[in-house]
Amino acid sequence: MNRTRKKRVGDDFDDSTPIANMNVDGMPWYVPSKNARPAAGPGPVQGDGIAPDQRPPMQPLSRRETWRMIITAVSAALLIAFIFLLGAFLFILFALHVWLK
């Protein structure tokens, strides 16, 4: 009697085919190669069509613009904090008058 081994699902799995390139710039195992494909993305030209090295330098913000940005950021943070505090207050009211009654 000649018994043949049944073929399992994982017997012919190819372990050498890369699924994703793990050679990432900045990682300790990074090895630069000449034939590596460029990373996905817009490349050297950004959305406005000007390469980063050809852009004029950014103008420094004026004192008024700086304060405007600070006030806008702080007001956005205070709005979010107010929403969280309102939610906590409503939860305490619910707990005292409905849940624990």
Biopython code that builds the backbone (N, CA, C, O; Angstrom):
import numpy as np
from Bio.PDB.StructureBuilder import StructureBuilder

atoms = [
    (1, "MET", "N", (0.833, -1.177, 0.000)),
    (1, "MET", "CA", (0.000, 0.000, 0.000)),
    (1, "MET", "C", (0.878, 1.241, 0.000)),
    (1, "MET", "O", (1.725, 1.452, 0.868)),
    (2, "ASN", "N", (0.631, 2.037, -1.010)),
    (2, "ASN", "CA", (1.393, 3.263, -1.150)),
    (2, "ASN", "C", (0.528, 4.432, -0.681)),
    (2, "ASN", "O", (-0.434, 4.831, -1.338)),
    (3, "ARG", "N", (0.901, 4.949, 0.455)),
    (3, "ARG", "CA", (0.136, 6.080, 0.980)),
    (3, "ARG", "C", (0.843, 7.365, 0.582)),
    (3, "ARG", "O", (2.036, 7.537, 0.832)),
    (4, "THR", "N", (0.108, 8.243, -0.027)),
    (4, "THR", "CA", (0.686, 9.538, -0.367)),
    (4, "THR", "C", (0.257, 10.560, 0.677)),
    (4, "THR", "O", (-0.853, 10.525, 1.208)),
    (5, "ARG", "N", (1.148, 11.432, 0.934)),
    (5, "ARG", "CA", (0.869, 12.467, 1.918)),
    (5, "ARG", "C", (-0.123, 13.462, 1.337)),
    (5, "ARG", "O", (0.026, 13.902, 0.197)),
    (6, "LYS", "N", (-1.134, 13.817, 2.119)),
    (6, "LYS", "CA", (-2.102, 14.813, 1.661)),
    (6, "LYS", "C", (-1.446, 16.181, 1.641)),
    (6, "LYS", "O", (-0.674, 16.534, 2.532)),
    (7, "LYS", "N", (-1.761, 16.922, 0.637)),
    (7, "LYS", "CA", (-1.196, 18.261, 0.491)),
    (7, "LYS", "C", (-1.940, 19.218, 1.417)),
    (7, "LYS", "O", (-3.168, 19.306, 1.394)),
    (8, "ARG", "N", (-1.183, 19.915, 2.212)),
    (8, "ARG", "CA", (-1.782, 20.893, 3.112)),
    (8, "ARG", "C", (-1.844, 22.241, 2.416)),
    (8, "ARG", "O", (-1.225, 22.452, 1.373)),
    (9, "VAL", "N", (-2.593, 23.135, 3.007)),
    (9, "VAL", "CA", (-2.791, 24.449, 2.408)),
    (9, "VAL", "C", (-1.485, 25.236, 2.356)),
    (9, "VAL", "O", (-1.226, 25.913, 1.361)),
    (10, "GLY", "N", (-0.672, 25.170, 3.378)),
    (10, "GLY", "CA", (0.518, 25.994, 3.460)),
    (10, "GLY", "C", (1.773, 25.344, 2.927)),
    (10, "GLY", "O", (2.853, 25.907, 3.105)),
    (11, "ASP", "N", (1.699, 24.194, 2.284)),
    (11, "ASP", "CA", (2.900, 23.497, 1.829)),
    (11, "ASP", "C", (3.656, 24.248, 0.741)),
    (11, "ASP", "O", (4.887, 24.260, 0.754)),
    (12, "ASP", "N", (2.964, 24.866, -0.187)),
    (12, "ASP", "CA", (3.652, 25.528, -1.287)),
    (12, "ASP", "C", (3.679, 27.055, -1.125)),
    (12, "ASP", "O", (3.730, 27.794, -2.108)),
    (13, "PHE", "N", (3.645, 27.502, 0.113)),
    (13, "PHE", "CA", (3.662, 28.940, 0.381)),
    (13, "PHE", "C", (5.046, 29.495, 0.091)),
    (13, "PHE", "O", (6.045, 28.971, 0.584)),
    (14, "ASP", "N", (5.108, 30.541, -0.695)),
    (14, "ASP", "CA", (6.375, 31.170, -1.056)),
    (14, "ASP", "C", (6.746, 32.179, 0.023)),
    (14, "ASP", "O", (6.093, 33.212, 0.167)),
    (15, "ASP", "N", (7.794, 31.874, 0.778)),
    (15, "ASP", "CA", (8.206, 32.734, 1.877)),
    (15, "ASP", "C", (9.168, 33.823, 1.439)),
    (15, "ASP", "O", (9.458, 34.727, 2.223)),
    (16, "SER", "N", (9.671, 33.768, 0.214)),
    (16, "SER", "CA", (10.683, 34.730, -0.204)),
    (16, "SER", "C", (10.103, 35.941, -0.926)),
    (16, "SER", "O", (10.840, 36.887, -1.201)),
    (17, "THR", "N", (8.817, 35.947, -1.240)),
    (17, "THR", "CA", (8.209, 37.070, -1.938)),
    (17, "THR", "C", (7.916, 38.188, -0.951)),
    (17, "THR", "O", (7.190, 37.967, 0.019)),
    (18, "PRO", "N", (8.463, 39.394, -1.170)),
    (18, "PRO", "CA", (8.185, 40.484, -0.227)),
    (18, "PRO", "C", (6.766, 41.021, -0.419)),
    (18, "PRO", "O", (6.331, 41.280, -1.542)),
    (19, "ILE", "N", (6.072, 41.179, 0.673)),
    (19, "ILE", "CA", (4.733, 41.746, 0.644)),
    (19, "ILE", "C", (4.834, 43.265, 0.655)),
    (19, "ILE", "O", (4.133, 43.947, -0.093)),
    (20, "ALA", "N", (5.703, 43.787, 1.501)),
    (20, "ALA", "CA", (5.923, 45.233, 1.581)),
    (20, "ALA", "C", (7.407, 45.466, 1.809)),
    (20, "ALA", "O", (8.062, 44.703, 2.520)),
    (21, "ASN", "N", (7.926, 46.506, 1.214)),
    (21, "ASN", "CA", (9.327, 46.840, 1.377)),
    (21, "ASN", "C", (9.538, 47.444, 2.761)),
    (21, "ASN", "O", (9.025, 48.523, 3.057)),
    (22, "MET", "N", (10.285, 46.752, 3.599)),
    (22, "MET", "CA", (10.523, 47.211, 4.964)),
    (22, "MET", "C", (11.828, 47.999, 5.078)),
    (22, "MET", "O", (12.256, 48.331, 6.184)),
    (23, "ASN", "N", (12.453, 48.297, 3.955)),
    (23, "ASN", "CA", (13.680, 49.080, 3.945)),
    (23, "ASN", "C", (13.299, 50.560, 3.964)),
    (23, "ASN", "O", (13.278, 51.221, 2.926)),
    (24, "VAL", "N", (12.998, 51.068, 5.156)),
    (24, "VAL", "CA", (12.467, 52.413, 5.329)),
    (24, "VAL", "C", (13.573, 53.342, 5.804)),
    (24, "VAL", "O", (14.302, 53.024, 6.743)),
    (25, "ASP", "N", (13.691, 54.484, 5.157)),
    (25, "ASP", "CA", (14.699, 55.467, 5.526)),
    (25, "ASP", "C", (14.475, 55.922, 6.961)),
    (25, "ASP", "O", (13.363, 56.292, 7.337)),
    (26, "GLY", "N", (15.534, 55.892, 7.758)),
    (26, "GLY", "CA", (15.445, 56.312, 9.152)),
    (26, "GLY", "C", (15.418, 55.153, 10.117)),
    (26, "GLY", "O", (15.649, 55.354, 11.310)),
    (27, "MET", "N", (15.143, 53.937, 9.651)),
    (27, "MET", "CA", (15.145, 52.763, 10.519)),
    (27, "MET", "C", (16.572, 52.246, 10.672)),
    (27, "MET", "O", (17.406, 52.484, 9.798)),
    (28, "PRO", "N", (16.866, 51.546, 11.759)),
    (28, "PRO", "CA", (18.238, 51.075, 11.969)),
    (28, "PRO", "C", (18.704, 50.088, 10.902)),
    (28, "PRO", "O", (19.905, 49.994, 10.647)),
    (29, "TRP", "N", (17.802, 49.361, 10.280)),
    (29, "TRP", "CA", (18.181, 48.352, 9.286)),
    (29, "TRP", "C", (18.168, 48.886, 7.859)),
    (29, "TRP", "O", (18.289, 48.101, 6.918)),
    (30, "TYR", "N", (18.025, 50.185, 7.670)),
    (30, "TYR", "CA", (17.923, 50.770, 6.337)),
    (30, "TYR", "C", (19.226, 50.588, 5.559)),
    (30, "TYR", "O", (20.307, 50.912, 6.050)),
    (31, "VAL", "N", (19.105, 50.067, 4.342)),
    (31, "VAL", "CA", (20.242, 49.904, 3.446)),
    (31, "VAL", "C", (19.872, 50.582, 2.132)),
    (31, "VAL", "O", (19.004, 50.090, 1.411)),
    (32, "PRO", "N", (20.522, 51.716, 1.804)),
    (32, "PRO", "CA", (20.178, 52.386, 0.545)),
    (32, "PRO", "C", (20.633, 51.545, -0.640)),
    (32, "PRO", "O", (21.717, 50.962, -0.620)),
    (33, "SER", "N", (19.806, 51.490, -1.660)),
    (33, "SER", "CA", (20.174, 50.741, -2.859)),
    (33, "SER", "C", (19.931, 51.607, -4.079)),
    (33, "SER", "O", (19.112, 52.526, -4.059)),
    (34, "LYS", "N", (20.666, 51.294, -5.155)),
    (34, "LYS", "CA", (20.565, 52.096, -6.376)),
    (34, "LYS", "C", (19.257, 51.849, -7.115)),
    (34, "LYS", "O", (18.710, 52.766, -7.728)),
    (35, "ASN", "N", (18.756, 50.629, -7.064)),
    (35, "ASN", "CA", (17.564, 50.296, -7.845)),
    (35, "ASN", "C", (16.283, 50.338, -7.011)),
    (35, "ASN", "O", (15.273, 49.757, -7.408)),
    (36, "ALA", "N", (16.312, 51.006, -5.881)),
    (36, "ALA", "CA", (15.112, 51.101, -5.060)),
    (36, "ALA", "C", (14.112, 52.038, -5.713)),
    (36, "ALA", "O", (14.483, 53.061, -6.288)),
    (37, "ARG", "N", (12.845, 51.677, -5.616)),
    (37, "ARG", "CA", (11.788, 52.525, -6.167)),
    (37, "ARG", "C", (11.565, 53.727, -5.268)),
    (37, "ARG", "O", (11.713, 53.614, -4.052)),
    (38, "PRO", "N", (11.211, 54.879, -5.834)),
    (38, "PRO", "CA", (10.946, 56.044, -4.988)),
    (38, "PRO", "C", (9.687, 55.824, -4.162)),
    (38, "PRO", "O", (8.792, 55.074, -4.550)),
    (39, "ALA", "N", (9.638, 56.479, -3.039)),
    (39, "ALA", "CA", (8.483, 56.361, -2.154)),
    (39, "ALA", "C", (7.253, 56.968, -2.813)),
    (39, "ALA", "O", (7.350, 57.887, -3.626)),
    (40, "ALA", "N", (6.095, 56.433, -2.443)),
    (40, "ALA", "CA", (4.848, 56.960, -2.985)),
    (40, "ALA", "C", (4.607, 58.356, -2.429)),
    (40, "ALA", "O", (4.984, 58.653, -1.295)),
    (41, "GLY", "N", (4.000, 59.183, -3.204)),
    (41, "GLY", "CA", (3.715, 60.533, -2.743)),
    (41, "GLY", "C", (3.908, 61.526, -3.864)),
    (41, "GLY", "O", (4.171, 61.145, -5.005)),
    (42, "PRO", "N", (3.778, 62.793, -3.543)),
    (42, "PRO", "CA", (3.846, 63.801, -4.585)),
    (42, "PRO", "C", (5.240, 63.991, -5.169)),
    (42, "PRO", "O", (5.370, 64.547, -6.260)),
    (43, "GLY", "N", (6.277, 63.550, -4.480)),
    (43, "GLY", "CA", (7.624, 63.696, -5.020)),
    (43, "GLY", "C", (8.182, 65.072, -4.730)),
    (43, "GLY", "O", (7.746, 65.730, -3.785)),
    (44, "PRO", "N", (9.139, 65.517, -5.525)),
    (44, "PRO", "CA", (9.793, 66.782, -5.215)),
    (44, "PRO", "C", (8.923, 68.001, -5.468)),
    (44, "PRO", "O", (9.190, 69.068, -4.915)),
    (45, "VAL", "N", (7.894, 67.872, -6.287)),
    (45, "VAL", "CA", (7.034, 69.006, -6.581)),
    (45, "VAL", "C", (5.772, 68.885, -5.736)),
    (45, "VAL", "O", (5.088, 67.861, -5.768)),
    (46, "GLN", "N", (5.474, 69.920, -4.994)),
    (46, "GLN", "CA", (4.310, 69.908, -4.120)),
    (46, "GLN", "C", (3.059, 70.310, -4.901)),
    (46, "GLN", "O", (3.110, 70.470, -6.120)),
    (47, "GLY", "N", (1.938, 70.474, -4.196)),
    (47, "GLY", "CA", (0.656, 70.749, -4.819)),
    (47, "GLY", "C", (0.587, 72.041, -5.606)),
    (47, "GLY", "O", (-0.203, 72.141, -6.545)),
    (48, "ASP", "N", (1.392, 73.035, -5.254)),
    (48, "ASP", "CA", (1.320, 74.298, -5.975)),
    (48, "ASP", "C", (2.182, 74.296, -7.232)),
    (48, "ASP", "O", (2.193, 75.288, -7.961)),
    (49, "GLY", "N", (2.905, 73.212, -7.507)),
    (49, "GLY", "CA", (3.671, 73.104, -8.740)),
    (49, "GLY", "C", (5.055, 73.705, -8.661)),
    (49, "GLY", "O", (5.744, 73.797, -9.677)),
    (50, "ILE", "N", (5.483, 74.119, -7.473)),
    (50, "ILE", "CA", (6.801, 74.714, -7.314)),
    (50, "ILE", "C", (7.641, 73.761, -6.465)),
    (50, "ILE", "O", (7.199, 73.326, -5.402)),
    (51, "ALA", "N", (8.824, 73.442, -6.919)),
    (51, "ALA", "CA", (9.708, 72.578, -6.147)),
    (51, "ALA", "C", (10.114, 73.298, -4.864)),
    (51, "ALA", "O", (10.226, 74.524, -4.857)),
    (52, "PRO", "N", (10.339, 72.544, -3.763)),
    (52, "PRO", "CA", (10.658, 73.189, -2.482)),
    (52, "PRO", "C", (11.906, 74.061, -2.523)),
    (52, "PRO", "O", (11.973, 75.065, -1.814)),
    (53, "ASP", "N", (12.897, 73.699, -3.336)),
    (53, "ASP", "CA", (14.108, 74.512, -3.370)),
    (53, "ASP", "C", (13.953, 75.770, -4.219)),
    (53, "ASP", "O", (14.837, 76.626, -4.199)),
    (54, "GLN", "N", (12.860, 75.907, -4.959)),
    (54, "GLN", "CA", (12.628, 77.075, -5.795)),
    (54, "GLN", "C", (11.647, 78.063, -5.178)),
    (54, "GLN", "O", (11.387, 79.117, -5.759)),
    (55, "ARG", "N", (11.109, 77.744, -4.034)),
    (55, "ARG", "CA", (10.152, 78.634, -3.377)),
    (55, "ARG", "C", (10.869, 79.810, -2.737)),
    (55, "ARG", "O", (11.992, 79.675, -2.252)),
    (56, "PRO", "N", (10.213, 80.963, -2.739)),
    (56, "PRO", "CA", (10.809, 82.093, -2.025)),
    (56, "PRO", "C", (10.712, 81.843, -0.521)),
    (56, "PRO", "O", (9.809, 81.136, -0.074)),
    (57, "PRO", "N", (11.619, 82.408, 0.261)),
    (57, "PRO", "CA", (11.558, 82.183, 1.712)),
    (57, "PRO", "C", (10.284, 82.795, 2.288)),
    (57, "PRO", "O", (9.786, 83.811, 1.802)),
    (58, "MET", "N", (9.767, 82.147, 3.340)),
    (58, "MET", "CA", (8.537, 82.645, 3.966)),
    (58, "MET", "C", (8.805, 83.953, 4.684)),
    (58, "MET", "O", (9.859, 84.144, 5.292)),
    (59, "GLN", "N", (7.838, 84.843, 4.604)),
    (59, "GLN", "CA", (7.939, 86.119, 5.304)),
    (59, "GLN", "C", (7.628, 85.877, 6.776)),
    (59, "GLN", "O", (6.721, 85.105, 7.086)),
    (60, "PRO", "N", (8.350, 86.512, 7.687)),
    (60, "PRO", "CA", (8.026, 86.344, 9.107)),
    (60, "PRO", "C", (6.663, 86.983, 9.403)),
    (60, "PRO", "O", (6.269, 87.966, 8.777)),
    (61, "LEU", "N", (5.970, 86.404, 10.360)),
    (61, "LEU", "CA", (4.660, 86.933, 10.727)),
    (61, "LEU", "C", (4.810, 88.246, 11.483)),
    (61, "LEU", "O", (5.763, 88.445, 12.236)),
    (62, "SER", "N", (3.858, 89.125, 11.268)),
    (62, "SER", "CA", (3.867, 90.378, 12.014)),
    (62, "SER", "C", (3.379, 90.110, 13.438)),
    (62, "SER", "O", (2.869, 89.030, 13.736)),
    (63, "ARG", "N", (3.537, 91.087, 14.297)),
    (63, "ARG", "CA", (3.108, 90.931, 15.684)),
    (63, "ARG", "C", (1.596, 90.698, 15.756)),
    (63, "ARG", "O", (1.122, 89.895, 16.560)),
    (64, "ARG", "N", (0.852, 91.402, 14.912)),
    (64, "ARG", "CA", (-0.606, 91.265, 14.912)),
    (64, "ARG", "C", (-1.029, 89.865, 14.437)),
    (64, "ARG", "O", (-1.933, 89.259, 15.012)),
    (65, "GLU", "N", (-0.371, 89.361, 13.390)),
    (65, "GLU", "CA", (-0.702, 88.024, 12.891)),
    (65, "GLU", "C", (-0.358, 86.942, 13.924)),
    (65, "GLU", "O", (-1.092, 85.966, 14.083)),
    (66, "THR", "N", (0.761, 87.130, 14.618)),
    (66, "THR", "CA", (1.160, 86.166, 15.645)),
    (66, "THR", "C", (0.124, 86.117, 16.767)),
    (66, "THR", "O", (-0.302, 85.038, 17.178)),
    (67, "TRP", "N", (-0.280, 87.287, 17.259)),
    (67, "TRP", "CA", (-1.276, 87.321, 18.325)),
    (67, "TRP", "C", (-2.623, 86.774, 17.852)),
    (67, "TRP", "O", (-3.341, 86.134, 18.619)),
    (68, "ARG", "N", (-2.960, 87.028, 16.590)),
    (68, "ARG", "CA", (-4.212, 86.508, 16.047)),
    (68, "ARG", "C", (-4.215, 84.972, 16.040)),
    (68, "ARG", "O", (-5.217, 84.336, 16.368)),
    (69, "MET", "N", (-3.069, 84.397, 15.660)),
    (69, "MET", "CA", (-2.956, 82.935, 15.660)),
    (69, "MET", "C", (-3.031, 82.379, 17.076)),
    (69, "MET", "O", (-3.676, 81.356, 17.305)),
    (70, "ILE", "N", (-2.376, 83.045, 18.032)),
    (70, "ILE", "CA", (-2.396, 82.588, 19.426)),
    (70, "ILE", "C", (-3.812, 82.642, 19.974)),
    (70, "ILE", "O", (-4.271, 81.691, 20.605)),
    (71, "ILE", "N", (-4.511, 83.752, 19.736)),
    (71, "ILE", "CA", (-5.876, 83.906, 20.252)),
    (71, "ILE", "C", (-6.808, 82.877, 19.618)),
    (71, "ILE", "O", (-7.661, 82.312, 20.302)),
    (72, "THR", "N", (-6.654, 82.633, 18.335)),
    (72, "THR", "CA", (-7.496, 81.640, 17.669)),
    (72, "THR", "C", (-7.256, 80.249, 18.233)),
    (72, "THR", "O", (-8.210, 79.511, 18.480)),
    (73, "ALA", "N", (-5.988, 79.874, 18.444)),
    (73, "ALA", "CA", (-5.670, 78.546, 18.978)),
    (73, "ALA", "C", (-6.186, 78.381, 20.401)),
    (73, "ALA", "O", (-6.739, 77.336, 20.744)),
    (74, "VAL", "N", (-6.009, 79.407, 21.231)),
    (74, "VAL", "CA", (-6.471, 79.327, 22.615)),
    (74, "VAL", "C", (-7.997, 79.277, 22.674)),
    (74, "VAL", "O", (-8.557, 78.539, 23.484)),
    (75, "SER", "N", (-8.671, 80.048, 21.833)),
    (75, "SER", "CA", (-10.138, 80.013, 21.843)),
    (75, "SER", "C", (-10.655, 78.653, 21.363)),
    (75, "SER", "O", (-11.666, 78.172, 21.873)),
    (76, "ALA", "N", (-9.992, 78.033, 20.408)),
    (76, "ALA", "CA", (-10.403, 76.694, 19.970)),
    (76, "ALA", "C", (-10.222, 75.684, 21.098)),
    (76, "ALA", "O", (-11.079, 74.825, 21.306)),
    (77, "ALA", "N", (-9.107, 75.781, 21.830)),
    (77, "ALA", "CA", (-8.871, 74.873, 22.955)),
    (77, "ALA", "C", (-9.889, 75.107, 24.067)),
    (77, "ALA", "O", (-10.371, 74.153, 24.678)),
    (78, "LEU", "N", (-10.218, 76.372, 24.333)),
    (78, "LEU", "CA", (-11.214, 76.661, 25.366)),
    (78, "LEU", "C", (-12.599, 76.165, 24.970)),
    (78, "LEU", "O", (-13.358, 75.708, 25.824)),
    (79, "LEU", "N", (-12.933, 76.247, 23.699)),
    (79, "LEU", "CA", (-14.220, 75.729, 23.234)),
    (79, "LEU", "C", (-14.313, 74.219, 23.456)),
    (79, "LEU", "O", (-15.342, 73.718, 23.910)),
    (80, "ILE", "N", (-13.259, 73.509, 23.140)),
    (80, "ILE", "CA", (-13.255, 72.058, 23.355)),
    (80, "ILE", "C", (-13.327, 71.742, 24.843)),
    (80, "ILE", "O", (-14.049, 70.827, 25.240)),
    (81, "ALA", "N", (-12.594, 72.478, 25.672)),
    (81, "ALA", "CA", (-12.641, 72.264, 27.118)),
    (81, "ALA", "C", (-14.038, 72.545, 27.659)),
    (81, "ALA", "O", (-14.524, 71.820, 28.527)),
    (82, "PHE", "N", (-14.685, 73.592, 27.152)),
    (82, "PHE", "CA", (-16.045, 73.907, 27.584)),
    (82, "PHE", "C", (-17.009, 72.781, 27.223)),
    (82, "PHE", "O", (-17.880, 72.431, 28.020)),
    (83, "ILE", "N", (-16.862, 72.225, 26.056)),
    (83, "ILE", "CA", (-17.738, 71.119, 25.640)),
    (83, "ILE", "C", (-17.550, 69.913, 26.562)),
    (83, "ILE", "O", (-18.530, 69.279, 26.952)),
    (84, "PHE", "N", (-16.302, 69.591, 26.915)),
    (84, "PHE", "CA", (-16.060, 68.483, 27.835)),
    (84, "PHE", "C", (-16.628, 68.778, 29.223)),
    (84, "PHE", "O", (-17.230, 67.900, 29.842)),
    (85, "LEU", "N", (-16.443, 69.999, 29.716)),
    (85, "LEU", "CA", (-16.993, 70.350, 31.025)),
    (85, "LEU", "C", (-18.517, 70.311, 31.021)),
    (85, "LEU", "O", (-19.129, 69.871, 31.995)),
    (86, "LEU", "N", (-19.128, 70.765, 29.940)),
    (86, "LEU", "CA", (-20.590, 70.701, 29.832)),
    (86, "LEU", "C", (-21.064, 69.248, 29.834)),
    (86, "LEU", "O", (-22.065, 68.922, 30.472)),
    (87, "GLY", "N", (-20.362, 68.391, 29.133)),
    (87, "GLY", "CA", (-20.719, 66.965, 29.133)),
    (87, "GLY", "C", (-20.582, 66.348, 30.508)),
    (87, "GLY", "O", (-21.440, 65.566, 30.916)),
    (88, "ALA", "N", (-19.521, 66.681, 31.237)),
    (88, "ALA", "CA", (-19.341, 66.165, 32.593)),
    (88, "ALA", "C", (-20.439, 66.685, 33.524)),
    (88, "ALA", "O", (-20.959, 65.937, 34.352)),
    (89, "PHE", "N", (-20.786, 67.959, 33.387)),
    (89, "PHE", "CA", (-21.850, 68.539, 34.212)),
    (89, "PHE", "C", (-23.194, 67.860, 33.923)),
    (89, "PHE", "O", (-23.941, 67.539, 34.847)),
    (90, "LEU", "N", (-23.493, 67.647, 32.654)),
    (90, "LEU", "CA", (-24.748, 66.972, 32.304)),
    (90, "LEU", "C", (-24.759, 65.531, 32.795)),
    (90, "LEU", "O", (-25.808, 65.034, 33.204)),
    (91, "PHE", "N", (-23.623, 64.853, 32.765)),
    (91, "PHE", "CA", (-23.558, 63.485, 33.278)),
    (91, "PHE", "C", (-23.808, 63.462, 34.779)),
    (91, "PHE", "O", (-24.513, 62.585, 35.278)),
    (92, "ILE", "N", (-23.233, 64.427, 35.507)),
    (92, "ILE", "CA", (-23.452, 64.480, 36.956)),
    (92, "ILE", "C", (-24.921, 64.754, 37.259)),
    (92, "ILE", "O", (-25.494, 64.140, 38.159)),
    (93, "LEU", "N", (-25.533, 65.673, 36.513)),
    (93, "LEU", "CA", (-26.967, 65.926, 36.710)),
    (93, "LEU", "C", (-27.793, 64.681, 36.429)),
    (93, "LEU", "O", (-28.713, 64.360, 37.181)),
    (94, "PHE", "N", (-27.469, 63.979, 35.352)),
    (94, "PHE", "CA", (-28.184, 62.750, 35.009)),
    (94, "PHE", "C", (-28.002, 61.706, 36.108)),
    (94, "PHE", "O", (-28.960, 61.043, 36.508)),
    (95, "ALA", "N", (-26.780, 61.563, 36.590)),
    (95, "ALA", "CA", (-26.517, 60.563, 37.616)),
    (95, "ALA", "C", (-27.263, 60.882, 38.905)),
    (95, "ALA", "O", (-27.804, 59.975, 39.539)),
    (96, "LEU", "N", (-27.305, 62.139, 39.303)),
    (96, "LEU", "CA", (-27.949, 62.503, 40.564)),
    (96, "LEU", "C", (-29.470, 62.451, 40.491)),
    (96, "LEU", "O", (-30.119, 62.010, 41.440)),
    (97, "HIS", "N", (-30.048, 62.896, 39.372)),
    (97, "HIS", "CA", (-31.505, 63.044, 39.327)),
    (97, "HIS", "C", (-32.233, 61.882, 38.658)),
    (97, "HIS", "O", (-33.438, 61.729, 38.857)),
    (98, "VAL", "N", (-31.544, 61.062, 37.876)),
    (98, "VAL", "CA", (-32.230, 59.971, 37.178)),
    (98, "VAL", "C", (-31.673, 58.624, 37.605)),
    (98, "VAL", "O", (-32.427, 57.743, 38.019)),
    (99, "TRP", "N", (-30.386, 58.460, 37.508)),
    (99, "TRP", "CA", (-29.774, 57.163, 37.692)),
    (99, "TRP", "C", (-29.768, 56.736, 39.163)),
    (99, "TRP", "O", (-30.136, 55.603, 39.473)),
    (100, "LEU", "N", (-29.364, 57.608, 40.051)),
    (100, "LEU", "CA", (-29.218, 57.251, 41.472)),
    (100, "LEU", "C", (-30.425, 57.620, 42.315)),
    (100, "LEU", "O", (-30.315, 57.636, 43.541)),
    (101, "LYS", "N", (-31.538, 57.910, 41.734)),
    (101, "LYS", "CA", (-32.721, 58.308, 42.482)),
    (101, "LYS", "C", (-33.459, 57.123, 43.036)),
    (101, "LYS", "O", (-34.485, 57.289, 43.696)),
]
sb = StructureBuilder()
sb.init_structure("model")
sb.init_model(0)
sb.init_chain("A")
sb.init_seg("    ")
for serial, (resi, resn, name, xyz) in enumerate(atoms, 1):
    if name == "N":
        sb.init_residue(resn, " ", resi, " ")
    sb.init_atom(name, np.array(xyz, "f"), 0.0, 1.0, " ", f" {name:<3s}", serial, name[0])
structure = sb.get_structure()
